[in-house]
Amino acid sequence: MTSAPVIVWFRRDLRVADNPALFEASMRGQPVLAVYILETDLPRPAGGAGRWWLHHSLLALSRELSCLGIALHLRRGSALPILTRLVKDSGATEVLWNRRYHPGEAAIDHAIAGALVRQGARVGHFNASLLFEPETVATRGGRPFQVFAPFWRCCLGLRDPARPLPRPRKLQDAALPAGDCLTDWHLLPAAPDWASGITAAWTPGEDAAGARLADFIEERLTSYALWRDRPGQDGTSRLSAHLAFGEISPRQVWHACRMAGAHPAESFLRELGWREFCHHTLYHFPDVVVQPLRPEFRQFPWNAVETQWHAFTAGCTGYPIVDAGMRSLWETGWLHNRLRMVVGSFLVKDLLIPWQRGESWFWDTLVDADTASNACGWQWVAGCGMESAPYFRIFNPVTQGEKFDPTGRYVRRWLPELTNLPDLYIHRPWTAPADVLAKAGLRLGRDYPAPIVEHAAARLRALQAYGQVKGAA
């Protein structure tokens, strides 16, 4: 007689190695029913680039599970009725999943757990996406940290993150009729295929995540601090999307880098710490996605101009480093972290367009769109988060370009119309003499736009606006 199965509910943990819920199920000696639900009642559905990644990540997960001997069952709808039905139809005695930390999602999980227990099933949930559980990191007064440096010091004073769990060797499949077909979910764009550049740039899945980590450690970990701010260099890990979808765990990254000699208080592993800080902030302050954490900024005098917003999203502001970043974002679904700060500062301070619009644009266009990191990053740039750039820090898009892309390598890649400009003018083409522009074959206002704002004047306007907020605080 076949024993009752254990259901493993996959969410943003699309891997088989270091997957606590799957590992726990493998220890039961019972059939395993692996399910992914495209939930229709989440607080925030995935954006366009995220849906593309999800499609390919689910294909990869299905292959990985097939190698272990089981199928991935797909369902779409509200998770509660789907899981209760699966328990009834399969006779499952237990449902296991890995925790989510967005308060809205956690509330859904809490309701599901209660319903399943009342149905007679056992429930288990585990930490698979953070190094440290939010409940374990607090100030001496028991409050959540609001500044990163003491938060990370506290984390490093705790026990080392647990070692990654091994990949199960073989699993027994649970018999169940086939569910949804992935293609019927229409996660991929219809014609025209705006994701062709993303397809060329990325390979989703657990194997690709592991290969990317290994390559980063071998080639760039030791030079990360030197090149991390240069968008024209391949100096970062590019693991963010794999982490966002759980194709690799932060514990796997942590221990692999520690084995290679990385120090946790420095450079790359400190970036993992910032990711933790963002998730802890979201856990304790769920309004971070839509409301400034500093209440005085709720009255900020924004002055959005729609034509400037469209120029910004299209990469046509007239500032090459901003435009190169925005065009690369649209083409590849990813943006270098230095440029996330530069384009963010330009939007909220040079253009006085609300940071929430930038956050929403990133949510739709980034393959690594992550609720916590995205919201906290934008609040940092806008100066309205718990730990933020000072309100008077307004990035100059010209000097940022000259400092971090000094030869214009990045700009020329994404703005080919500027290819023939000399380095001296690559970040300020409007200052080039007429003969230089003619020699470069560049007609400002036709081949490339003139600046939509004058930075010095925009900076003064932003400081005046921020002064009103600070004065009212």
C-alpha positions as a printed Julia matrix, in Angstrom:
473×3 Matrix{Float64}:
  0.0    0.0     0.0
  1.39   3.4    -0.98
  1.88   5.78    1.94
  0.27   9.21    1.99
  2.29  11.93    0.25
  3.9   15.07    1.59
  3.11  18.25   -0.33
  5.98  20.68   -0.95
  4.68  24.08   -1.96
  7.27  26.01   -3.98
  7.21  29.81   -4.08
 10.32  31.97   -4.5
 12.58  29.03   -3.64
 12.88  27.49   -7.09
 15.76  25.1    -6.39
 16.35  21.6    -5.07
 19.63  22.15   -3.18
 19.47  23.91    0.19
 15.71  23.85    0.03
 14.63  23.12    3.62
 11.02  22.23    2.76
 12.05  19.8     0.03
 14.85  18.36    2.15
 12.49  17.79    5.07
 10.03  16.04    2.75
 12.82  13.8     1.46
 13.51  12.66    5.02
  9.95  11.42    5.51
 10.26   8.38    3.26
  6.88   9.23    1.71
  5.89  10.23   -1.82
  6.45  13.89   -2.56
  3.91  16.07   -4.32
  5.71  19.19   -5.58
  3.42  22.07   -6.5
  3.82  25.65   -7.68
  0.77  27.91   -7.54
  0.51  31.04   -9.65
 -1.34  32.94   -6.95
 -3.96  35.39   -8.15
 -4.51  37.08   -4.79
 -0.97  38.17   -3.89
 -0.48  41.77   -2.72
  1.62  42.41   -5.81
  1.84  40.2    -8.91
  5.15  39.9   -10.73
  6.02  42.52  -13.33
  6.67  41.82  -16.98
 10.37  40.97  -16.69
  9.66  38.93  -13.56
  7.03  36.88  -15.38
  9.55  36.11  -18.13
 12.05  34.9   -15.55
  9.43  32.89  -13.67
  8.45  30.99  -16.83
 12.01  29.88  -17.5
 12.78  29.25  -13.85
  9.79  26.92  -13.55
 10.98  25.03  -16.61
 14.39  24.64  -15.0
 12.89  23.53  -11.67
 10.71  20.99  -13.45
 13.81  19.49  -15.05
 15.63  19.37  -11.72
 12.72  17.65  -10.0
 12.38  15.21  -12.89
 16.0   14.19  -12.29
 14.98  13.39   -8.7
 12.08  11.28   -9.95
  9.11  13.57   -9.34
  6.96  15.99  -11.31
  6.21  19.64  -10.69
  2.45  20.21  -10.57
  1.21  23.63  -11.62
 -1.94  25.31  -10.41
 -3.32  28.83  -10.8
 -5.67  30.66   -8.46
 -5.99  31.33   -4.75
 -3.6   29.13   -2.8
 -5.96  28.29    0.05
 -8.65  26.39   -1.91
 -6.03  24.83   -4.17
 -4.0   23.41   -1.29
 -7.02  22.19    0.64
 -8.22  20.45   -2.5
 -4.8   18.91   -3.11
 -4.72  17.57    0.44
 -8.15  16.03   -0.03
 -7.47  14.56   -3.48
 -4.02  13.17   -2.68
 -4.6   12.14    0.93
 -1.51  14.13    1.94
 -0.76  14.21    5.64
  1.61  17.17    5.59
  2.22  20.4     3.67
  5.66  22.0     3.81
  6.84  25.35    2.51
  9.54  27.96    2.98
  8.66  31.24    4.65
  7.77  34.5     2.98
  8.39  37.77    4.8
  6.17  40.31    3.06
  3.46  40.89    5.69
  0.65  40.46    3.16
  2.07  37.15    1.97
  2.77  36.05    5.54
 -0.89  36.72    6.39
 -1.96  34.49    3.5
  0.36  31.74    4.74
 -0.98  32.04    8.28
 -4.56  31.63    7.06
 -3.6   28.65    4.92
 -1.78  26.98    7.8
 -4.82  27.32   10.04
 -7.16  25.89    7.4
 -4.89  22.92    6.69
 -4.51  22.07   10.36
 -8.29  22.14   10.75
 -8.44  19.81    7.78
 -6.2   17.36    9.64
 -2.91  18.0     7.86
  0.34  18.93    9.52
  2.12  22.08    8.39
  5.82  22.93    8.42
  7.56  26.11    7.3
 11.24  26.98    7.14
 13.72  29.76    6.45
 15.17  29.44    2.97
 15.65  33.01    1.78
 17.47  34.9     4.55
 20.66  34.42    6.52
 18.97  35.56    9.73
 15.31  35.4    10.71
 13.83  38.87   11.34
 12.82  37.91   14.89
 16.43  37.19   15.84
 17.89  40.61   15.02
 16.9   43.55   17.22
 18.33  46.42   19.22
 19.02  46.02   22.93
 15.6   47.53   23.5
 14.0   44.85   21.34
 13.19  47.2    18.46
 13.99  46.7    14.78
 17.14  48.38   13.56
 16.72  51.48   11.42
 20.37  51.95   10.49
 22.33  49.4     8.49
 25.77  49.47   10.17
 24.58  48.49   13.68
 22.12  46.03   12.12
 24.92  44.23   10.32
 27.18  44.27   13.37
 24.39  42.63   15.32
 23.98  39.99   12.62
 27.69  39.22   12.61
 27.55  38.78   16.38
 25.01  35.97   16.0
 25.77  32.38   15.15
 27.13  31.81   11.68
 24.41  31.07    9.1
 23.65  27.36    8.87
 25.47  25.34    6.24
 23.51  24.69    3.05
 21.46  21.52    2.96
 22.34  18.88    0.35
 20.31  18.11   -2.72
 17.99  15.13   -2.2
 19.22  12.05   -4.04
 15.97  10.46   -5.12
 12.33  11.06   -4.35
  9.18   8.99   -4.74
  6.56  10.67   -6.87
  2.97  11.12   -5.75
  0.34  10.07   -8.26
 -1.86  13.0    -9.19
 -3.55  14.07  -12.43
 -1.7   16.69  -14.42
 -2.47  20.29  -13.6
 -1.98  23.45  -15.63
  0.3   23.73  -18.63
  2.94  26.42  -18.14
  2.4   27.93  -21.58
 -1.27  28.5   -20.75
 -0.22  31.0   -18.09
  1.08  33.34  -20.82
  3.98  34.57  -18.72
  6.03  35.29  -21.83
  5.34  38.43  -23.89
  3.16  38.18  -26.96
  4.42  39.53  -30.26
  6.33  41.73  -30.56
  8.79  39.98  -28.27
 10.15  42.78  -26.09
 12.1   40.19  -24.08
 14.56  39.18  -26.8
 17.34  41.19  -25.16
 16.57  39.64  -21.78
 16.67  36.19  -23.37
 20.1   36.95  -24.81
 21.42  38.26  -21.49
 20.18  35.7   -18.97
 19.79  31.99  -18.28
 17.39  31.39  -15.38
 17.56  28.28  -13.24
 19.49  26.63  -10.43
 22.31  25.32  -12.61
 22.88  28.76  -14.12
 22.88  30.32  -10.64
 25.51  27.89   -9.4
 27.67  28.45  -12.47
 27.4   32.22  -12.07
 28.44  32.03   -8.43
 31.4   29.8    -9.24
 32.51  32.12  -12.03
 32.19  35.18   -9.81
 34.28  33.63   -7.05
 36.93  32.49   -9.51
 37.14  35.66  -11.58
 35.83  38.69   -9.68
 35.4   38.16   -5.94
 38.87  39.44   -5.01
 38.55  42.48   -7.28
 34.92  43.24   -6.39
 35.71  46.33   -4.32
 37.84  47.73   -7.14
 35.36  47.29  -10.0
 31.92  47.12   -8.39
 31.1   50.76   -9.25
 32.18  50.59  -12.89
 29.17  49.72  -15.08
 31.41  49.24  -18.1
 33.23  46.4   -16.33
 31.92  42.92  -15.57
 32.78  43.39  -11.92
 29.66  42.33  -10.02
 28.12  38.94   -9.25
 24.84  39.37  -11.18
 23.28  36.94   -8.73
 20.4   39.22   -7.76
 17.74  37.64   -9.99
 18.79  34.13   -8.98
 18.49  35.16   -5.34
 15.17  36.9    -5.93
 13.62  33.74   -7.36
 15.36  31.45   -4.89
 17.38  29.59   -7.51
 20.28  29.93   -5.13
 20.17  30.6    -1.4
 22.01  33.34    0.5
 23.53  30.57    2.63
 25.04  28.97   -0.45
 26.5   32.32   -1.52
 27.7   33.15    1.99
 29.55  29.91    2.65
 31.02  29.66   -0.85
 32.45  33.18   -0.54
 33.66  32.55    3.02
 35.47  29.43    1.8
 37.14  31.62   -0.83
 38.37  34.01    1.85
 35.75  36.79    1.76
 35.34  38.7     5.02
 31.72  39.16    6.14
 32.17  42.77    7.25
 33.59  43.88    3.91
 32.72  44.31    0.28
 30.61  41.62   -1.36
 29.26  39.82    1.72
 28.31  43.2     3.12
 25.99  43.49    0.11
 24.28  40.31    1.28
 23.92  42.14    4.58
 22.17  45.05    2.84
 19.76  42.57    1.25
 19.03  41.23    4.73
 18.48  44.76    6.04
 15.97  45.48    3.29
 13.99  42.34    4.04
 14.02  43.04    7.76
 12.8   46.57    7.04
  9.92  45.24    4.92
  9.04  42.72    7.64
  8.79  45.38   10.34
  7.59  48.31    8.19
  5.32  46.89    5.47
  4.35  50.34    4.16
  7.9   50.82    2.87
  6.68  49.92   -0.64
  4.24  52.82   -0.93
  4.92  55.3     1.89
  8.1   57.12    2.94
  9.33  55.77    6.25
 10.05  59.31    7.39
  6.54  60.75    7.76
  7.55  64.35    7.01
  8.25  63.31    3.42
  4.59  62.48    2.83
  4.09  66.19    2.16
  6.98  66.49   -0.3
  6.17  69.02   -3.08
  6.61  66.8    -6.13
  6.3   68.47   -9.51
  6.04  65.68  -12.07
  6.02  66.62  -15.75
  4.73  63.75  -17.91
  6.92  64.52  -20.9
  9.97  64.3   -18.64
  8.78  60.99  -17.17
  8.46  59.53  -20.67
 11.89  60.85  -21.62
 13.3   59.24  -18.49
 11.82  55.79  -19.13
 12.84  55.89  -22.79
 16.44  56.89  -22.01
 16.12  60.26  -23.75
 16.96  62.77  -21.0
 20.04  64.18  -22.71
 22.32  62.94  -19.91
 24.27  60.0   -21.35
 24.92  58.01  -18.17
 21.22  58.21  -17.24
 20.05  57.31  -20.72
 22.52  54.45  -21.11
 21.3   52.99  -17.85
 17.64  53.26  -18.71
 18.13  51.75  -22.16
 20.15  48.86  -20.75
 17.39  48.28  -18.2
 14.78  48.01  -20.92
 16.96  45.83  -23.14
 18.36  43.39  -20.56
 16.05  43.64  -17.56
 18.92  44.58  -15.28
 20.68  47.74  -14.13
 24.05  48.13  -12.49
 23.72  49.15   -8.83
 25.7   52.38   -9.25
 23.34  53.39  -12.03
 20.28  52.51   -9.96
 21.43  55.26   -7.63
 22.27  57.67  -10.44
 19.03  57.3   -12.38
 17.03  57.27   -9.14
 18.59  60.53   -7.99
 17.93  62.06  -11.39
 14.26  61.09  -11.31
 13.4   62.24   -7.8
 15.75  65.21   -7.46
 16.42  66.6   -10.92
 12.87  65.94  -12.16
 10.96  65.97   -8.83
  8.99  62.9    -9.92
  7.8   60.71   -7.0
 10.07  57.82   -6.14
  7.04  55.48   -6.13
  6.79  55.84   -9.92
 10.41  54.84  -10.3
  9.89  51.92   -7.94
  6.92  50.73  -10.02
  8.91  51.05  -13.25
 11.73  48.99  -11.8
  9.23  46.41  -10.54
  7.97  45.9   -14.07
 11.29  46.02  -15.93
 13.83  44.36  -13.61
 14.36  40.6   -13.77
 15.62  40.81  -10.18
 12.6   42.8    -8.95
 12.42  42.16   -5.23
  9.87  43.98   -3.09
 12.2   44.71   -0.19
 15.36  45.68   -2.08
 13.49  47.72   -4.68
 11.5   49.78   -2.18
 14.39  50.33    0.21
 16.7   51.3    -2.63
 14.31  53.96   -3.86
 13.71  55.31   -0.38
 17.47  55.49    0.13
 17.89  57.55   -3.03
 14.93  59.78   -2.23
 16.22  60.42    1.29
 12.97  59.36    2.94
 13.86  55.91    4.31
 15.11  54.9     7.73
 18.67  54.84    6.43
 18.91  57.09    3.41
 21.24  59.26    1.44
 21.17  62.74    3.01
 18.53  64.9     1.36
 21.23  67.25    0.1
 23.1   64.46   -1.72
 22.07  65.01   -5.32
 24.11  63.04   -7.82
 25.49  65.08  -10.69
 24.87  62.86  -13.74
 27.85  64.33  -15.59
 30.44  63.85  -12.85
 29.01  60.42  -11.99
 29.55  59.39  -15.59
 33.03  60.84  -15.73
 34.02  59.16  -12.47
 32.59  55.69  -13.02
 32.66  55.45  -16.83
 35.68  57.62  -17.59
 36.3   56.37  -21.12
 32.62  56.19  -22.0
 32.76  52.44  -22.56
 29.33  51.87  -21.03
 27.72  54.91  -22.64
 28.98  53.97  -26.1
 27.59  50.47  -25.73
 24.06  51.67  -25.07
 24.09  54.98  -26.94
 25.77  54.12  -30.26
 24.83  57.54  -31.62
 27.53  58.96  -29.33
 30.2   56.46  -30.37
 32.43  58.94  -32.18
 32.41  61.65  -29.55
 35.77  62.17  -27.82
 35.99  61.04  -24.18
 36.1   64.69  -23.12
 32.51  65.2   -24.28
 30.98  61.73  -23.99
 29.17  62.63  -20.77
 28.38  66.22  -21.76
 27.75  66.26  -25.53
 25.92  69.61  -25.41
 29.22  71.29  -24.5
 31.07  69.96  -27.54
 32.03  72.57  -30.19
 30.18  72.46  -33.48
 33.17  71.06  -35.37
 33.55  68.22  -32.85
 29.87  67.34  -33.17
 30.11  67.47  -36.96
 33.16  65.2   -36.98
 31.31  62.75  -34.72
 28.31  62.82  -37.06
 26.09  63.97  -34.21
 23.25  66.47  -34.45
 21.98  67.39  -31.0
 18.23  67.53  -30.82
 17.93  65.04  -33.68
 20.38  62.17  -33.21
 20.5   62.66  -29.46
 18.42  65.0   -27.25
 19.6   68.08  -25.48
 19.26  67.89  -21.66
 15.62  68.06  -20.56
 16.66  70.0   -17.43
 19.72  72.0   -16.48
 21.26  70.11  -13.57
 22.51  73.07  -11.55
 19.08  74.74  -11.62
 17.33  71.44  -10.92
 19.61  70.86   -7.95
 18.71  74.24   -6.42
 15.01  73.53   -6.97
 15.35  70.15   -5.25
 17.18  71.65   -2.28
 14.43  74.22   -1.88
 11.79  71.46   -1.95
 13.71  69.37    0.56
 14.16  72.47    2.71
 10.38  72.86    2.92
 10.05  69.29    4.14
 12.86  69.56    6.66
 11.48  72.85    7.93
  8.07  71.32    8.48
  9.43  68.28   10.32
